[in-house]
Amino acid sequence: MKAISENLYERGKSGMKYCRRRIPAALLAAYPPKQTHITRSLHTSDLREAKKRLKVEINQIDSEFAQHRTALKEKQALYTRKKLNSLSQEQLKALADHWVRQVLLNDEQLRSEGLDDAEFDGLGARLEQQRSELGRMLATGRSDKILPAMHGFIYLCGLDVEMSPEETRRAGAAFLSAVVTSLDHQRARQSGQVVNTNDVAPVVPTPKELAASEAAKSSEQGPSWDSIFAVWRDYVKNRPKSTTIATQTPWRELQKLAAANGVNHPGDVTAELMRKFVDEMATRGLAVVTLNERLAKIKSLFKVAKGKGALAVNPAIDTIGLKQNSFEKRKQRRLPFDKADLGRIFSSPIFNHQQLRSQGQSGEASYWIPILMYYTGARTEEIAGLALSDVVQDPVHGWYFNLIDRPSQDDDLFLDEEGAQEKRPNADGQTKEQWRNLKNDKSIRKVPMATELIDLGLFRFMDAMKAKGQTSLFPSLTHDWHDKLSGAFSKFFGRYKVHVLGISNPKKVLYSFRHTMKDAMTSAQVESKYLKRILGHASGEGSVTDGYGAADVPLQALMSEFRKVKFFPIAAQPWQPGKGPVRLKKPGKSEP
């Protein structure tokens, strides 16, 4: 074809004119494969007449493009998942109603196709078994086993909801009730009763349609709580789930308080309401540290929202928390494990000749995490995330660990000392595997290795991991809901210390190993800046000691100070592969 002008072509001896229009790339999916243009005859060879007809044809093609564009958007909307931080009460009800209707429609279709006697009896037996099991779960308030089905159905409904544990429990209870209701309707049909789907489960908006409607309504009145939270969440790429959940909790609390005071949008929150928020948290008896941490999260959220232009003002900018005196701080602090505790721990079945292990994912971490915490003073998550390459030998000064400085709200080693509450922000964007190795060098500290660890078989254990092709010390550990590798072990140790070791003091927990190490270094008169350096806290003595990197404190000085520490000898036997599971009572259960 010969081009005459834009979109106008001619072909053949007679010079027949054609309209030829390129299909926009975004609309190619609406046309047959490999078709890139629309070519239509103008049914004339006269140039003047062709130009008149060309305008009409172009308008028709543009109209066709508009129809395809709308259809593709609607189709895309069916598959695009709307991201939410929680489900409102209305959305939960829509989810439950939608489940009941879909189950009954499928049941109706199955029965309409006809069932023979064997299929009918099999269906009845399955319904009775499911009703018995799920009914017991409903009666006992245990919806945990139904959560995978709930999350799967939420996904099929076109939603992507990142719920906190509290929100998950609330949604799970509502969803379990809907599942039981649908089973009751199916059982009624099974017994011969007439159950009309449209009567007991009429057509209702889907959860996604309801969420879109609520969002549209909210946008007309002002930014919603979810949209402002999303601005904060998305400000940092791949923000850790644990950080998101921790901030979501006080944000939801503020939302509830605002609703109770007639404030429906975060843009209408005032400084007075923020002061009420602090007072309300104090009235509920929250610890001062917890209260101040939650307030700090809210202030950070509002700061980002204002900085990104999502809100006009930051109502929390001048809000202050509570102050705690030194006596109260010392009273609340964790206690170290004393010699009697250490004797109980390291002579117990995990560490003696029985070499028992957790029945869960902790495996050999059951043995090594407490021992490594005792001899390094490191945080639980730092130990859980150790890679084989983090155990390093200096040709002059010997072995040491490369540990990440990862502050935690459980850290209370220096509560009564100036600057102890200052926490370095965590770097974001780490991957699930070997997250420690991807950190900036400035966030890594060196902790000398105690010779006792070599005697207990640490290198033998590392060789065993290498022989299996592993790169992590504890490859069986997986990230939990809060994105922590140590979550499963922490829960196991909490039960182990009470039910096996008989250590019931709530102030003695895994972090007590850090306090034990601090006391040991203090008794050995380790210089303060090196003590804090080894424990992963800022020393407050300037950029040299506060800068976390290879050049801040000479390794020789760290090694020299560390050698002053005299560890209380423990009864742990050298490591051997686990020989069996530790059997623990479940919380709240008594021995038979």
Sequence and secondary structure as in RCSB ss.txt:
>XXXX:A:sequence
MKAISENLYERGKSGMKYCRRRIPAALLAAYPPKQTHITRSLHTSDLREAKKRLKVEINQIDSEFAQHRTALKEK
QALYTRKKLNSLSQEQLKALADHWVRQVLLNDEQLRSEGLDDAEFDGLGARLEQQRSELGRMLATGRSDKILPAM
HGFIYLCGLDVEMSPEETRRAGAAFLSAVVTSLDHQRARQSGQVVNTNDVAPVVPTPKELAASEAAKSSEQGPSW
DSIFAVWRDYVKNRPKSTTIATQTPWRELQKLAAANGVNHPGDVTAELMRKFVDEMATRGLAVVTLNERLAKIKS
LFKVAKGKGALAVNPAIDTIGLKQNSFEKRKQRRLPFDKADLGRIFSSPIFNHQQLRSQGQSGEASYWIPILMYY
TGARTEEIAGLALSDVVQDPVHGWYFNLIDRPSQDDDLFLDEEGAQEKRPNADGQTKEQWRNLKNDKSIRKVPMA
TELIDLGLFRFMDAMKAKGQTSLFPSLTHDWHDKLSGAFSKFFGRYKVHVLGISNPKKVLYSFRHTMKDAMTSAQ
VESKYLKRILGHASGEGSVTDGYGAADVPLQALMSEFRKVKFFPIAAQPWQPGKGPVRLKKPGKSEP
>XXXX:A:secstr
 EEEETTEEEETTTTEEEEEEE  GGGGGGS TT  EEEEE S   HHHHHHHHHHHHHHHHHHHHHHHHHHHHH
HHHHS EEES   HHHHHHHHHHHHHHHHHHHHHHHHT   HHHHHHHHHHHHHHHHHHHHHHHHT  GGGHHHH
HHHHHHTTEEE   HHHHHHHHHHHHHHHHHHHHHHHHHHTT    HHHHS     HHHHHHHHHHHHHHHS  H
HHHHHHHHHHSTT  HHHHHHHHHHHHHHHHHHHHTT  SGGG  HHHHHHHHHHHHHTT  HHHHHHHHHHHHH
HHHHHHHTTS S  TTTT       HHHHHHHS     HHHHHHHHTSTTTSTT EE SSTTTTHHHHHHHHHHH
H   HHHHHT BGGGEEEETTTEEEEEEE    TT  TTTTSTTTT          SSSGGGGS GGGEEEEE  
HHHHHTTHHHHHHHHHHTT SBS TT    TTS SSHHHHHHHHHHHHHTS    TT STTHHHHHHHHHHHHTT
  HHHHHHHHT   SS HHHHS STTTS HHHHHHHHTT               EE     TT    
